[in-house]
Amino acid sequence: MNIEYTTKIFAPEIDQNIVTQKYLKRLMDYNLANTWN
């Protein structure tokens, strides 16, 4: 999924960098959970 495209459509009022950081953090948390479980 294109993060930039999604941000423009669903959250144009939110700063794209914040959205990207939250997405990346969620992705890393998910990967860590899978790694250690």
Secondary structure as UniProt FT lines:
FT   HELIX           3..10
FT   TURN            12..13
FT   HELIX           16..36
//
